[in-house]
Amino acid sequence: MTQALKELTSMRVGGVPASITVCNTREELITKTQEIWSTSEDWISLGGGTNLIFSEDVSNLHVIQIKTSGIEKTKLDGKQVWKIQAGVDWDQLVAESVAAGLAGIEGMSGIPGTCGAAPVQNIGAYGQELSDVFLRAEFLDYESGELVILEPRDLKFGYRDSAIKRGRSGIITWIELELIDLEGLSRPLYSGQIAGALNSEMGKHVSLKDVRDSVLKLRAAKGMVLDSADPNSVSCGSFFTNPIVSDTFARTISSDAPKWETQEDDGLTVKLSAAWLIEQAGIGKGFSLAGSNAAISSKHALAIVNKGGATGEQIAELARYIQERVAAKFGINLVPEPNLIGFNV
Ligand SMILES: Cc1cc2nc3c(=O)[nH]c(=O)nc-3n(C[C@H](O)[C@H](O)[C@H](O)COP(=O)(O)OP(=O)(O)OC[C@H]3O[C@@H](n4cnc5c(N)ncnc54)[C@H](O)[C@@H]3O)c2cc1C
């Protein structure tokens, strides 16, 4: 009996797919994927299921579940290069890097999911992004059916974005990252929130372990670590990306709004806080539509949670309601961060 996808995703929604093929080794991942592709039927790769929301009707979908393991650690010309199989748990990787005294990903402690999915939306938190340390990945390309090596220029990383997220289809089998040996210290502090929590200052080096501990604590306070005791973590984390708008447009938004200047190809832009926009549009923490089991997290306005028994449709309905309210008040179209399969959002 094939499992329902609600049992394999952090949002706990989704029906029973046509099949689930579990891949435990890289070789299995390649051969079984090629077999599925040769049928020309609909397929999707599944890592930890922490950024995927499936509808109830997925009966045509073949799921490739990636459970490969193994980390190869090498020192090349003084550089610490780690090659990580796609199915490795991301936070386990961060814990190992911190224990080894290597800097580069400690600020991304507690992000759930697998290492193979990390480049897909260029995961990031507290001033660090995967692209800061990413060297290359092996990719089974759906178009050619061949294994290719993808470098940063191929992946075209952006904020919570990459060429894969924009539609380049295939499967990452492993990723290679370069970590830095600063004798147990972090990079110069890159996040005001972490600096504040550690009574330190931006630009200072602090112990990797202290950064990891403080990030995990900050995240837990927002329901942003998977925790079976916290109903707010039955989610996909942030549901919308922070919108990036022109400097001119940003000036039309209240001066109380959190704003961060960013430099894009087309000049100075401003990143706005999606959580702030949602709250200002009158949708507060804990909000729920009448009769729905989907709600805004009671800890963070940017997360949609399944209060228990929600359907994918109810999650999508709340997402659309938020988009409409924010668009009506600010003229901004919030873009969902998770991958929605079988919905119109
Ligand atoms: C509580 C919570 C907090 C979160 N906080 C953050 C955060 O701070 N920052 C952040 O960036 N994200 C965050 N997320 C989102 C999520 O953790 C990341 O997007 C993560 O990388 C998803 O990994 P996964 O293995 O669960 O991917 P899945 O949900 O299984 O898949 C996500 C997408 O990647 C594709 N995919 C999966 N594996 C592969 C592969 N090997 N090759 C190619 N494509 C693949 C899938 O088909 C799907 O399109 C959070 C999620 C939750 C639930």
The ligand as an ORCA input file, in Angstrom:
! r2SCAN-3c Opt
* xyz 0 1
  C       9.989     24.770     10.140
  C      10.651     25.110      8.834
  C      11.608     26.128      8.766
  C      12.241     26.439      7.565
  N      13.178     27.436      7.554
  C      13.852     27.732      6.408
  C      14.870     28.744      6.389
  O      15.195     29.358      7.402
  N      15.486     28.999      5.214
  C      15.176     28.325      4.063
  O      15.798     28.616      3.031
  N      14.231     27.360      4.052
  C      13.568     27.056      5.176
  N      12.583     26.082      5.195
  C      12.245     25.409      3.936
  C      12.981     24.053      3.745
  O      13.572     23.641      4.924
  C      14.061     24.132      2.660
  O      13.502     24.562      1.447
  C      14.743     22.777      2.419
  O      15.846     22.956      1.569
  C      13.812     21.726      1.834
  O      14.490     20.469      1.855
  P      13.692     19.125      1.657
  O      14.680     18.031      1.543
  O      12.668     18.982      2.698
  O      13.023     19.398      0.235
  P      11.594     18.887     -0.279
  O      10.524     19.648      0.417
  O      11.549     17.427     -0.263
  O      11.695     19.401     -1.785
  C      11.722     20.786     -2.070
  C      11.919     20.970     -3.595
  O      13.203     20.504     -3.962
  C      13.106     19.426     -4.897
  N      14.172     18.488     -4.533
  C      14.305     17.775     -3.389
  N      15.448     17.069     -3.428
  C      16.025     17.322     -4.634
  C      17.226     16.879     -5.261
  N      18.075     16.029     -4.670
  N      17.513     17.335     -6.514
  C      16.684     18.212     -7.153
  N      15.538     18.675     -6.595
  C      15.220     18.227     -5.344
  C      11.702     18.875     -4.718
  O      11.219     18.229     -5.901
  C      10.933     20.146     -4.414
  O      10.647     20.850     -5.602
  C      11.925     25.740      6.387
  C      10.974     24.705      6.441
  C      10.330     24.388      7.656
  C       9.329     23.290      7.708
*
